[in-house]
């Protein structure tokens, strides 16, 4: 089932970006060419441009899985203002 991206956080292990979907599930979004080509993941502006508009295929919804756990405070800059403050 296609679900829009509602936010992001970084995973605890490899510091990869994880999209938070509107359905309550999480999904890794990596830019790892040539296998996965998502250059928008690597910049704050790119991630912001995908909020709400892009829908990712959520297999957890297809499986009726419960919502995922999300961090209370997402890691990493979520907006250009936060990127300037965190540098």
Beta strands, then each sheet from edge to edge (+ up, - down):
strand 1: 2-10
strand 2: 17-21
strand 3: 26-28
strand 4: 55-57
sheet 1: 3+ 2- 1+ 4-
end
